[in-house]
Each structure stands twice: as C-alpha cells, then as structure tokens.
Amino acid sequence: MSWPLAANLSMLFADLPMAERCHAAAEAGFDGVEIQFPYDIPAATLQNHLAAAGMPLVLINVPAGDLMTGGPGLAGVPSREAAFDEALQQAVEYALVLRPEKVNVLPGRLAEGVDREAALDTLARNLGKAAKAFADINVCLVCEAINRHDMPGFLLGSSEELLAMIERVDHPNLSAQLDLYHLARMGESIPASVALLAGRIGHVQFADAPGRGEPGTGNLDFHEAFGALNEHGYRGWLAAEYKPALPPEQSLQWLAQWTAAGTFRLQARSV
C-alpha cells in the first residue's frame, strides 16, 4: 500500500490561474490537490477546473475570518460564534459541490482579553458542531496545531495540545491534521508526535523546516518522519504545503528524487 501525494495549490504553482494550477499539479505527478480557502471562486467553477485536470480535491479549510491577516480568527473566539456558524455553513455548501475528503478547522489565536480556557471551550463547541455537520455529508473533519513562531498566541501549538482538544471534543468525525513543518518548528520529535496521535491522524502536510521551503531546503528528517507514519499505520494523504524557495524549474526536483527513490511510496508499504 502507498501514500497518495497532494499539492497545496494555495502555495504551489501560485503564479498561475487556478485552472492552470490544477493541470500543473497533474502534470508534475501529484495524485490530488488541496486548497486552503477556495471561496473566492464559485464552487461549480472550481469543480469544473478540478474535473478537467482529473484532480480529486483532498482538503479545504473552513473560512477563518481575520486569522490570515493577524487576527484571532473565528473558531476559538467566544464573541464570534455566530460568525463561525456562517463560515461553517459556507464550507458545507462548498463541500457539497467539491466533495473534498477532509475539511480543516483552524483553531486561531487567543483573542485579546479572552481567558484561554474560555477560548478552548468555544473551540471545542465549534469543533463539535463542525464534526457533526460534516459527518452528515460524509466528509471528515480535521484540526491542526500551528507553531507559535509563525503565529504567536495560536491556541493549539503542539501535538499534546491537539490531542487534548480531540479528546475534549470526543466526536468520531474529528481527527488530527499533522503538519510536519509546524511540529518541527516547535522543536517536537516527529516520531514521538506520530506515536502520540497514532490512530487519530486524518491528514498529513509537510514542508521543510525551518524555512517552510521544499524538501531539501532545511533540516527536517523526512525519512524518519515517514518511517514513523508507516510504523503507526498511517495510510492517508501526504500533502506538499510549502513556499517554494527555488526557481520553478528546481522547486519540484525533490518530487522526482523521492519518486525514483521510493521515498514516500515504497516506504509506505506494509511491513
């Protein structure tokens, strides 16, 4: 058995229109794509782009309000629960058309003046609502920890905090999105993180660390990370979510090298 590989089109091929990004991902050898926030393109139009390129959509995020511009976002802010409900409804409507395998909720930052425990209570309630809403349409919900170097004050910054939230919500349709880059930036042992979340990992993303570039531009031990995923039975997608640090003709050299070496496909076979 092997891992399918997805390209995050919000970061990769970003100089191209979305329709061309879908085709570029297919031509490069990816098996599917993910898009962080697809909501500026009508769902039917985006579905046509994906179908024309033969690319399944692996994952999208629920809209996160002002999170990407420095704010606290929606999911963990007590005063923004109505706004989160609206964002959740929009994500459900898109998911009904696009049929992604997974939808991710970004926990967000601790809002100014909000008690951390109150924020976690709000996040748990919102994740519970989202888990049920997506279970009703047969889409899996995931949630991720993000490093506090890139996003200071992020509510969930470690695999332990992520596991605690998943256990707090206690819904069968909620699992972990494991981002190797974010865990590495927090100084975590990737094998230890994988072991801690074993059986609860719904999706895996990667970039090299510390720069978040393509594999080979940092010091993340991908062989060790993939070995841990294999050991603990992960059989989902691997998604390349990095900021290209090299020129386009060089940025995907890792993909050809990994394919030739069997890095992510042969390593993933049952042992």
N, C-alpha and C positions, 0 to 999 in steps of 0.2 A: 504494500500500500504506500502511496506517496502523497505529499502535501501539494495541493494546488497553489499557485502563486498569483497574487493580485497586485495591480499597480494602483496607487492612490493618485487619481487624476487631478486632485486639488494641488498636488506638489509636482508630479511628474508630467512632462510634456506641456507645462503651463503656458508656453508661448504660443500654443495652438488653440484654435476654437475647440469647443468641447466635442463636436462631431469628429474632428480630426484626431483629438486625443484618444478617443475610443479605438480608432483604426490604428494609431501609432502603438498603442498597448498591445493590440493583437499581433501586429507585425513584429514587435520586439520579442514576442514569445510568451507574454503573460496569459494566464488562463481566465482571468476576470479582472474587474476593476472595483474600486470603491471611490466615493465622492464625499467629501466632508459635509458640505452644505449645498445641496443641489437646487435650492429653492428659487434661484434667480432664472431658472429655465423651466418652462411648463413641463409637467411630468410626462405628458404624452409625447412632446418633442424629444425629451431626453430618452424616453423609451425607444423611440424610433432610431436615435443615434446608436444606442446600445445594440439593438437588434440588427442594424445594418452592419455593424462590426462583428457581430456574433459574440459579444462580450456579456456574460452574466454580471449583474450588479451584486457585489458581495456585502457592502455595508454603506450606510449613510448615518449622519448624526441627527438627533433632534435639534431644532433651532436652539441656539444658546444665548440669545439676546445680545448683550454688550460684552460678552466674555472675550471675544477676539480683539476687542479694542481697549482692553484694560479693565473692564468692569467685572462684577461678581457673577454675571450670567443669570440664570433663572432657577436651576434645579435645587439649589440649596439656600434660597433667599425667602424667608417666611412671608414677606410682603409681596412677593411676585408669584404666588401660587396660581393665580388666575392667568397670568401671562404664560406660565409653564403649561397650563391646561390648553391654551390656544396653540402653543408650539407643538404640543403632543398631538393635537388634532390635525395640524398641518402635516406632521410627519406620518401619521397614519394614512392620511389621504394620498400622500406621495407613495407610501409603501404599497398601497392597494394597486397602484398603477405600475410601479417599478419592480415590485416583488423582490426587494433585497433579502438576502438570507439573514442579515443581522441589522439591528439599529442600535446606535450607541447614544447613551445619555452622558454628557459631560457634567461632572458634579459642580464645577465652578469654584470661584474663590470665596473665602469668608468675607461677607459684606461688612462694611464699617458699621460699628455699633451693634452688631448681632452676636449673641453668645454662640460659641462653637457648637455646644450641644443642641441648641435650638436649630442651628443650620443643619446639623446631621439628622435631626428629627424630620425636618422639612424634606431633606434629600431622600430619606428612607420612604416617606409617604409618596413622594413623586415617583420614585423608582417602582414602588409597588403598583401605583396606578398605571405606569407605563408598561410594566411587565404583563399586567392583565390585558391591557389594550392590545398589545402586540401578540399575545398568546391567542387572542380571539381571531386574529387574521393569520395565524401560523407563521409568525416572524419572531426570531429570537432577539431578546434584549441583552445588551452588554453594557458595562460601565468600566471606566478605566481610571487608574491613578496617573497623575501627571507630575513631573518633577517641579520642585519649588524654586529651582534656579531660574527656569524659564518663566514660570508662573508663580511668583511669590504669593503665599496665602492660599494656595489651592487646597480644597477641602480634603482630598484623598491624595496623599503623596507617596505611599508605599504599598507594597503587596499586603502587608499586615492590615493596614487601614482599609484597603479594598476588600479583603476577606471579611473583616469585621462588618463592613456595610452589607455585603452579600448575605451574611448570616443574619444580620439585623432585619433585612427585608424579608428573607425566608420565603422566596417565591420560586417555584421550579423553572420559571421562564427568565430568570436573571442569572447571568454568568459574567465572568471576568474577561475584559479585553486586556490582554497582556502586551504592553508596549515595551519592547526590549530596550529601546533608547531611553525612555523615561526612567526605567528601573536602574539602568546603568548610571545615569546622571545623578541618581540619588545614592549611588555607592552600594547598591544591593548586589548580592551574588545572584546571578541569573538562575543557576541550578537550584539554589535554595528557594527562590521565589516561585519557580515552576513546581517544586516539590510541595510548597505550602499551598498553592492553588490547584494542585492536581485534582482532576475530576470536575473542576469548576471553570476551566478555561474555555471560553467560547470563541475567541478570535485572537490572533497574534499579529502585531505590527512590528516593523523593525526599521532602524536606521543606525548608522554607526555613531559612536559616541567618542568624544564629547561634542562634536560639531554638528551632528544630525545630517551628515552628508551620506553619500552612497557607501556601501560596504567597501572597506579598504582605505577609507579616508580617516579612520580613527583607530581605536584600540579595543573595540568590543570583540570578544572571542565568540564568533558565530558558531564555530564547530562545537564548542562547549554548550552553547545555548541550545542548538538544535539537538544535540545529543541528549540533553535533559528533557526536551519536549518529547523526543522519541521514547525515552525510558519511561516517562509517565503517561504514555498513551495518547498524546495529543494527535488528532487526525483531521484538524480543520484547516483553514486557510492560513498562509503566510502572506502578509501584505507589506509591500515596499512603500513606506511613508517617509520619504526623506527629501531634503532640499539639495538638489544637485549642486555639487561643489566644483564639478569638472565641466568642460565643454560638452555639448550634446553628443559628439561622436565618441567621447570617452566615458560618459556618465553611466552607460549600460555595460561596460566591459565586465563588471562583476557578474552579470547575468550569464554571459557566455561562459565565463570561467566556472561558475558554480554548476551550470548545466553539464559542461564537459567533465567536471569532477564528481558529479552526482551529489553535490553538497546538500541540497535540500530534498532531492528525490530519493536517492539511494540511501541516504542517512535515515530517511523516514520509514524505511521498510521494516516490517515486523521482525523482531529478533527472537 
